[in-house]
């Protein structure tokens, strides 16, 4: 009688079965390692290089940026001598490896909060409360923190690679080898996903160039050249279509996963973009409506009595609850046939937005989210971390002057209307004037002719110089953006 298992097998069969089991175990272990690697957040090629370089040098400490703010209030002085409170007692934090989204309707104070955290408040704005960076009073130096404005102020005649290269020469030290600078530029292009348009011009009002989403990524690339640990962005998805907005946000998520702290103000993201956020700071009228995990926001609104209806974008629902302008829309549609026969289940249809905001604000003050946020901020305040100070631009004055001069010549030579067309006009006018006043003579009567010729030349040159004013305005926008980024860092010291 045969028995089951390996007892009734021949020795060679048992050996074969054992070999197969061993192979299956090896495959299972390899698959487990592959799953573990896939589950870990992927690093960009540039970040892998940076980590490899850091591993070869002496350990310098934790270089991450942990930002916290407690009871932050911003008051603006009006022209009439009165004051207006824009932000009132805000508390929150942002940690490395995460994206914190500041959301709210227009006029809610999200851009003011971003400027207050970045140290870019206007002269008539006064900040009270505490802003801590790694447990210390915030001291955001140029290079340690970066700020990407809403407007993409770029030189349209330069390519993407040239724009980033000139920026690298203006910031990186002179003793850094050119090969390393090129590697840093190419790594930044790869990290921002700009390989396909690296040799395409930026474009301007008369020259077609890269798309709006690619321009926004170029603006971000210019700010991450110095490898800042803290990145502020003012509405990076405004003016972009849904696909471009998703790609820009996905790129920011990749930057955050490399250990950076990303804080961005967002107006009204799509559901796909909203899922990429780690934390959500919801504002209305300068007050906190919700701060916590973005994935838990729907649960918070449901607990407060305003559940998100099925098949509705969560961000649309949140803004619908806290935007007082919807009361005017409801009053306008109140007499329509659709509103007359429909019986909606949405609780917002049975209450005003002002009442909804009051209930949400009151519920948040009593919720666990509020106490967890304050407890986390207190913990971050007790831990004194590394002082992040990149020291600003490390290029010498001579290198900056040479780079700016070269960039200006390249810009003028590629701008047909600014350089070549004016050169052609000058040559034509020179030939015409020379033909008119040819052999004018040297008598006393020729003095008037020479005076008229000189007056015409001076007037014409003055008139033609005005033609370069649009290009001057474009350069001034670029200069103002970069100088504000650098100087307002130093003014917060």
C-alpha positions as CSV (number, residue, x, y, z in Angstrom):
1,X,0.0,0.0,0.0
2,X,1.4,3.4,-1.0
3,X,1.5,6.3,1.5
4,X,1.2,10.0,0.5
5,X,4.0,12.5,0.7
6,X,7.7,11.9,0.1
7,X,7.6,8.5,1.8
8,X,6.5,6.6,-1.2
9,X,8.8,8.5,-3.7
10,X,12.0,7.3,-5.2
11,X,15.2,9.0,-3.9
12,X,15.8,10.8,-7.2
13,X,12.2,12.1,-7.2
14,X,12.5,13.4,-3.6
15,X,15.7,15.2,-4.6
16,X,14.0,16.8,-7.6
17,X,11.1,18.0,-5.4
18,X,13.5,19.5,-2.8
19,X,15.3,21.3,-5.6
20,X,12.0,22.7,-6.9
21,X,11.0,23.9,-3.4
22,X,14.4,25.6,-3.0
23,X,14.0,27.4,-6.3
24,X,10.5,28.5,-5.4
25,X,11.7,29.9,-2.0
26,X,14.4,31.9,-3.8
27,X,11.9,33.3,-6.3
28,X,9.6,34.2,-3.4
29,X,12.4,36.0,-1.6
30,X,13.4,37.9,-4.7
31,X,9.8,38.9,-5.3
32,X,9.5,40.1,-1.7
33,X,12.6,42.2,-2.1
34,X,11.2,43.6,-5.4
35,X,7.9,44.5,-3.7
36,X,9.8,46.2,-0.8
37,X,11.8,48.2,-3.3
38,X,8.7,49.2,-5.2
39,X,6.9,50.2,-2.0
40,X,9.8,52.5,-1.0
41,X,9.6,56.1,-2.5
42,X,11.7,56.3,-5.6
43,X,14.5,58.8,-5.8
44,X,15.4,60.9,-8.8
45,X,18.8,60.2,-10.4
46,X,20.1,63.6,-9.2
47,X,19.0,62.9,-5.6
48,X,20.7,59.5,-5.7
49,X,23.9,61.3,-6.8
50,X,23.6,63.8,-4.0
51,X,23.1,61.1,-1.4
52,X,26.1,59.2,-2.7
53,X,28.2,62.3,-2.4
54,X,26.9,63.0,1.2
55,X,27.8,59.4,2.1
56,X,31.4,60.0,1.0
57,X,31.9,63.0,3.3
58,X,31.8,63.6,7.0
59,X,28.3,63.5,8.5
60,X,27.0,67.1,8.9
61,X,23.7,66.4,10.7
62,X,20.1,66.5,9.7
63,X,19.6,68.9,6.8
64,X,15.8,68.6,6.6
65,X,13.5,71.6,7.3
66,X,10.6,71.3,9.8
67,X,8.5,74.4,9.7
68,X,5.9,75.2,12.4
69,X,3.7,78.2,13.1
70,X,1.7,78.9,16.3
71,X,-1.0,81.6,16.8
72,X,0.1,83.4,13.7
73,X,-1.7,86.7,13.1
74,X,-1.2,89.2,10.3
75,X,-2.6,92.7,10.5
76,X,-2.5,95.2,7.6
77,X,-2.4,99.0,8.1
78,X,-4.9,100.7,5.8
79,X,-4.4,104.1,4.3
80,X,-7.1,105.7,6.5
81,X,-5.1,104.8,9.6
82,X,-7.3,101.8,10.5
83,X,-6.1,98.2,10.7
84,X,-7.5,95.0,9.2
85,X,-6.8,91.5,10.5
86,X,-6.1,89.3,7.5
87,X,-5.0,86.1,9.4
88,X,-6.1,85.2,12.9
89,X,-4.4,82.8,15.3
90,X,-3.3,80.1,12.8
91,X,-1.5,77.1,14.0
92,X,0.1,74.4,11.8
93,X,3.3,72.7,10.6
94,X,5.0,71.2,7.6
95,X,7.4,68.3,7.7
96,X,10.0,66.9,5.3
97,X,8.8,64.5,2.6
98,X,5.3,66.0,2.5
99,X,3.3,68.5,0.4
100,X,1.1,70.9,2.5
101,X,-1.6,72.5,0.4
102,X,-3.1,75.9,1.5
103,X,-6.6,76.1,0.2
104,X,-9.4,78.5,0.4
105,X,-11.7,80.8,-1.6
106,X,-10.4,84.1,-3.1
107,X,-9.5,86.5,-0.3
108,X,-9.3,83.9,2.4
109,X,-5.6,84.7,3.1
110,X,-3.8,81.7,1.7
111,X,-1.3,83.8,-0.2
112,X,-0.8,86.0,2.8
113,X,0.0,83.0,4.9
114,X,2.5,81.7,2.4
115,X,4.2,85.2,2.3
116,X,4.2,85.3,6.1
117,X,5.9,81.9,6.4
118,X,8.4,82.8,3.7
119,X,9.2,86.2,5.2
120,X,7.8,88.2,2.2
121,X,5.1,90.3,3.8
122,X,4.6,93.8,2.6
123,X,5.9,96.8,4.5
124,X,2.4,97.7,5.8
125,X,1.7,94.1,7.1
126,X,2.6,93.2,10.7
127,X,3.0,89.7,11.9
128,X,2.5,88.4,15.4
129,X,2.9,84.8,16.7
130,X,5.7,82.3,16.3
131,X,7.2,80.8,13.2
132,X,9.8,78.2,13.9
133,X,12.2,76.5,11.5
134,X,13.8,73.3,13.1
135,X,12.6,74.5,16.5
136,X,14.2,78.0,16.2
137,X,12.9,81.4,15.2
138,X,12.6,81.2,11.4
139,X,15.6,82.6,9.6
140,X,15.1,81.7,5.9
141,X,18.3,82.5,4.0
142,X,18.6,82.6,0.3
143,X,19.4,79.0,-0.9
144,X,18.0,77.3,2.2
145,X,14.4,78.2,1.2
146,X,13.0,79.0,-2.2
147,X,9.9,80.8,-3.3
148,X,8.2,80.3,-6.7
149,X,5.9,83.1,-7.7
150,X,2.7,82.7,-9.5
151,X,4.0,84.6,-12.6
152,X,6.6,82.9,-14.8
153,X,9.1,85.8,-15.4
154,X,11.6,84.2,-17.8
155,X,13.6,85.5,-20.8
156,X,11.7,84.3,-23.9
157,X,14.7,84.1,-26.3
158,X,16.7,81.6,-24.2
159,X,16.2,77.8,-24.3
160,X,15.3,75.8,-21.2
161,X,18.9,74.5,-20.8
162,X,20.4,78.0,-21.3
163,X,18.0,79.5,-18.7
164,X,19.0,77.0,-16.1
165,X,22.7,77.2,-17.0
166,X,22.9,81.0,-16.7
167,X,21.1,80.8,-13.3
168,X,23.6,78.2,-12.1
169,X,26.6,80.4,-13.1
170,X,25.0,83.3,-11.3
171,X,24.7,81.3,-8.0
172,X,27.2,78.6,-7.8
173,X,30.8,79.3,-6.6
174,X,33.5,80.2,-9.1
175,X,35.9,77.4,-7.9
176,X,33.3,74.7,-8.7
177,X,34.4,72.9,-11.9
178,X,32.3,73.5,-15.0
179,X,31.7,69.8,-15.4
180,X,30.0,69.7,-12.0
181,X,27.9,72.7,-12.9
182,X,26.8,71.1,-16.1
183,X,26.0,67.9,-14.3
184,X,23.9,69.8,-11.8
185,X,22.0,71.6,-14.6
186,X,21.4,68.3,-16.4
187,X,20.3,66.6,-13.2
188,X,17.8,69.4,-12.5
189,X,16.4,69.1,-16.0
190,X,15.9,65.4,-15.5
191,X,14.4,65.9,-12.1
192,X,11.8,68.3,-13.4
193,X,11.0,66.2,-16.5
194,X,12.2,68.8,-19.0
195,X,14.4,66.5,-21.2
196,X,12.1,66.7,-24.2
197,X,12.0,70.5,-24.3
198,X,15.5,71.3,-23.0
199,X,16.6,72.8,-26.3
200,X,13.3,74.7,-27.0
201,X,13.1,78.4,-26.4
202,X,10.9,79.7,-23.6
203,X,8.9,81.9,-25.9
204,X,7.3,85.3,-25.5
205,X,4.5,87.4,-27.0
206,X,5.9,87.1,-30.6
207,X,7.8,83.8,-30.4
208,X,6.3,80.4,-29.8
209,X,8.0,78.3,-27.2
210,X,7.3,75.8,-24.4
211,X,3.8,75.2,-22.9
212,X,2.5,76.8,-19.8
213,X,3.1,73.7,-17.7
214,X,6.7,73.5,-18.9
215,X,7.2,77.2,-18.1
216,X,6.0,76.6,-14.6
217,X,8.4,73.6,-14.2
218,X,11.3,75.8,-15.5
219,X,10.5,78.4,-12.8
220,X,10.6,75.6,-10.2
221,X,13.9,74.3,-11.6
222,X,15.5,77.7,-11.2
223,X,14.7,77.7,-7.5
224,X,15.8,74.2,-6.7
225,X,19.3,74.7,-8.2
226,X,20.7,75.6,-4.8
227,X,19.0,72.4,-3.4
228,X,16.8,74.2,-0.9
229,X,15.2,72.1,1.8
230,X,12.1,74.3,2.0
231,X,10.1,75.2,-1.1
232,X,7.2,77.7,-1.2
233,X,4.9,77.9,-4.3
234,X,2.2,80.5,-4.9
235,X,-0.6,78.8,-6.9
236,X,1.7,76.6,-9.1
237,X,-1.3,75.2,-11.0
238,X,-3.1,78.5,-11.9
239,X,-3.7,79.0,-15.6
240,X,-2.8,75.4,-16.5
241,X,-5.1,72.7,-17.9
242,X,-5.8,69.6,-15.8
243,X,-3.1,67.4,-17.4
244,X,-0.4,70.1,-16.9
245,X,-1.5,70.8,-13.4
246,X,-1.4,67.1,-12.5
247,X,2.1,66.8,-14.0
248,X,3.4,69.9,-12.1
249,X,1.9,68.6,-8.8
250,X,3.3,65.1,-9.4
251,X,6.8,66.7,-9.9
252,X,6.4,68.6,-6.6
253,X,5.5,65.3,-5.0
254,X,8.7,63.8,-6.3
255,X,10.7,66.7,-4.9
256,X,9.0,66.3,-1.5
257,X,9.7,62.5,-1.5
258,X,13.4,63.4,-1.8
259,X,13.3,64.9,1.7
260,X,12.2,68.5,0.9
261,X,9.4,70.3,2.7
262,X,6.9,71.7,0.1
263,X,4.2,74.2,0.9
264,X,1.9,75.5,-1.9
265,X,-1.2,77.6,-2.1
266,X,-3.8,76.0,-4.4
267,X,-6.9,77.6,-5.6
268,X,-9.2,74.8,-6.8
269,X,-7.4,71.5,-7.7
270,X,-9.0,68.6,-9.5
271,X,-9.7,65.3,-7.7
272,X,-6.5,63.7,-9.1
273,X,-4.3,66.7,-8.0
274,X,-6.0,66.7,-4.6
275,X,-5.0,63.1,-4.0
276,X,-1.3,64.0,-4.3
277,X,-1.4,66.3,-1.3
278,X,-0.3,65.0,2.1
279,X,-1.7,67.7,4.4
280,X,-4.4,70.3,3.9
281,X,-4.7,73.7,5.5
282,X,-8.2,75.1,4.7
283,X,-8.8,78.8,5.3
284,X,-11.9,81.0,5.2
285,X,-11.8,84.7,6.2
286,X,-8.3,84.3,7.6
287,X,-9.3,81.6,10.1
288,X,-8.6,77.9,10.1
289,X,-11.4,75.6,9.0
290,X,-9.4,72.4,8.9
291,X,-5.7,71.3,9.2
292,X,-4.7,67.7,9.0
293,X,-4.2,64.9,6.6
294,X,-5.8,65.6,3.2
295,X,-7.2,62.1,3.1
296,X,-9.1,62.7,6.4
297,X,-10.7,66.0,5.3
298,X,-13.9,64.3,4.0
299,X,-14.3,62.5,7.3
300,X,-14.0,65.8,9.2
301,X,-16.6,67.5,7.0
302,X,-18.9,64.5,7.5
303,X,-18.5,64.6,11.2
304,X,-19.3,68.3,11.2
305,X,-22.5,67.7,9.3
306,X,-21.5,68.5,5.8
307,X,-20.7,65.1,4.1
308,X,-19.3,65.2,0.6
309,X,-21.9,64.0,-1.9
310,X,-21.1,61.0,-4.1
311,X,-19.3,61.7,-7.4
312,X,-18.3,65.3,-6.3
313,X,-14.7,66.5,-6.3
314,X,-13.7,66.8,-2.6
315,X,-11.9,70.2,-3.1
316,X,-15.0,71.6,-4.8
317,X,-17.1,70.5,-1.9
318,X,-14.8,72.0,0.7
319,X,-14.7,75.4,-1.1
320,X,-18.5,75.2,-1.7
321,X,-18.9,75.0,2.1
322,X,-16.7,77.9,3.0
323,X,-17.2,80.3,0.1
324,X,-19.8,82.9,1.0
325,X,-20.3,83.9,-2.6
326,X,-22.5,80.8,-3.1
327,X,-25.2,82.4,-1.1
328,X,-25.6,84.9,-3.9
329,X,-25.7,82.1,-6.4
330,X,-28.4,80.3,-4.5
331,X,-30.5,83.5,-4.2
332,X,-30.2,83.9,-8.0
333,X,-31.3,80.3,-8.7
334,X,-34.0,80.2,-6.1
335,X,-36.8,80.9,-8.6
336,X,-35.6,78.6,-11.3
337,X,-37.7,75.6,-12.4
338,X,-34.9,73.2,-11.5
339,X,-34.6,74.4,-7.9
340,X,-38.4,74.5,-7.6
341,X,-39.0,70.8,-8.3
342,X,-35.8,69.3,-7.0
343,X,-35.4,68.3,-3.4
344,X,-31.7,68.0,-2.8
345,X,-30.2,66.1,0.1
346,X,-27.3,68.4,0.3
347,X,-27.3,70.0,3.8
348,X,-25.9,73.2,2.3
349,X,-29.2,73.8,0.6
350,X,-30.9,74.1,4.0
351,X,-28.4,76.5,5.6
352,X,-26.4,79.6,4.6
353,X,-22.7,79.4,3.9
354,X,-22.0,81.8,6.7
355,X,-23.7,79.5,9.1
356,X,-21.7,76.5,7.6
357,X,-18.4,78.4,8.1
358,X,-19.3,79.2,11.7
359,X,-20.2,75.6,12.5
360,X,-17.1,74.2,10.8
361,X,-14.8,76.7,12.6
362,X,-16.4,75.9,15.9
363,X,-16.2,72.1,15.3
364,X,-12.6,72.3,14.4
365,X,-11.7,74.2,17.6
366,X,-13.2,71.3,19.6
367,X,-11.9,68.5,17.3
368,X,-8.9,66.2,17.8
369,X,-7.3,67.7,14.7
370,X,-6.9,71.0,16.5
371,X,-5.3,69.5,19.6
372,X,-3.1,67.1,17.6
373,X,-1.8,70.1,15.6
374,X,-1.0,72.1,18.7
375,X,0.6,69.2,20.4
376,X,2.8,68.5,17.3
377,X,3.8,72.1,17.1
378,X,4.8,72.1,20.8
379,X,6.9,69.0,20.2
380,X,8.6,70.5,17.2
381,X,9.4,73.7,19.2
382,X,11.2,71.7,21.9
383,X,13.5,69.9,19.4
384,X,16.3,72.2,18.2
385,X,17.4,71.1,14.8
386,X,20.1,72.2,12.4
387,X,20.4,75.9,11.4
388,X,19.9,76.0,7.6
389,X,22.0,78.7,6.1
390,X,23.1,78.4,2.5
391,X,24.8,81.8,2.5
392,X,23.1,83.1,-0.6
393,X,24.7,83.3,-4.0
394,X,28.3,82.2,-4.0
395,X,29.4,83.5,-7.4
396,X,31.8,86.5,-7.5
397,X,30.8,89.9,-8.8
398,X,33.0,89.4,-11.8
399,X,31.4,86.1,-12.7
400,X,27.9,87.6,-12.3
401,X,28.8,90.6,-14.4
402,X,30.3,88.5,-17.2
403,X,27.3,86.1,-17.1
404,X,24.7,88.9,-17.2
405,X,26.6,90.6,-20.1
406,X,26.8,87.4,-22.1
407,X,23.1,86.6,-21.4
408,X,22.1,90.1,-22.5
409,X,24.1,89.8,-25.8
410,X,22.5,86.4,-26.5
411,X,19.0,87.8,-25.7
412,X,19.5,90.9,-28.0
413,X,21.0,88.9,-30.9
414,X,18.0,86.5,-30.9
415,X,15.4,89.2,-30.6
416,X,14.7,90.3,-34.2
417,X,12.6,93.3,-33.3
418,X,15.0,94.5,-30.7
419,X,18.3,94.1,-32.4
420,X,18.4,93.1,-36.1
421,X,15.4,95.2,-37.2
422,X,16.7,98.3,-35.5
423,X,20.2,97.6,-37.1
424,X,18.6,97.5,-40.5
425,X,16.7,100.7,-39.9
426,X,19.9,102.5,-38.7
427,X,21.7,101.4,-41.9
428,X,18.9,102.6,-44.1
429,X,18.6,105.9,-42.3
430,X,22.4,106.4,-42.4
431,X,22.4,105.9,-46.2
432,X,19.5,108.3,-46.7
433,X,21.0,111.0,-44.5
434,X,24.4,110.6,-46.2
435,X,22.8,110.9,-49.6
436,X,20.9,114.1,-48.6
437,X,23.8,115.9,-47.0
438,X,26.4,114.6,-49.5
439,X,28.9,117.4,-50.4
440,X,27.2,119.9,-48.2
441,X,30.3,122.1,-48.4
442,X,32.3,124.0,-45.9
443,X,31.0,127.5,-46.4
444,X,29.2,129.6,-43.8
445,X,25.8,128.8,-45.3
446,X,26.4,125.1,-44.7
447,X,26.3,125.6,-40.9
448,X,22.5,125.5,-40.9
449,X,22.5,122.3,-43.0
450,X,24.9,120.6,-40.6
451,X,22.8,121.8,-37.6
452,X,19.6,120.4,-39.2
453,X,21.4,117.1,-39.8
454,X,22.7,116.8,-36.2
455,X,19.2,117.6,-34.9
456,X,17.6,115.0,-37.0
457,X,20.2,112.4,-36.0
458,X,19.8,113.2,-32.3
459,X,16.0,113.1,-32.5
460,X,16.0,109.9,-34.5
461,X,18.3,108.1,-32.1
462,X,16.2,109.2,-29.1
463,X,13.1,108.0,-30.8
464,X,14.6,104.6,-31.7
465,X,15.9,104.1,-28.2
466,X,12.2,104.0,-27.0
467,X,11.7,101.0,-29.2
468,X,13.9,98.9,-26.8
469,X,11.6,99.7,-23.8
470,X,9.5,96.5,-24.1
471,X,12.7,94.4,-23.9
472,X,13.9,96.5,-20.9
473,X,10.6,95.9,-19.1
474,X,10.9,92.1,-19.7
475,X,14.5,92.2,-18.2
476,X,13.3,94.3,-15.3
477,X,10.6,91.7,-14.4
478,X,13.2,89.0,-14.3
479,X,15.5,91.2,-12.2
480,X,12.7,92.1,-9.8
481,X,11.7,88.5,-9.3
482,X,15.2,87.3,-8.6
483,X,16.2,90.3,-6.4
484,X,13.0,89.9,-4.3
485,X,13.8,86.2,-3.8
486,X,17.3,87.0,-2.6
487,X,16.8,90.3,-0.7
488,X,13.7,89.4,1.2
489,X,15.6,86.4,2.5
490,X,18.3,88.6,3.9
491,X,15.7,91.2,5.2
492,X,14.3,88.4,7.4
493,X,17.6,87.8,9.1
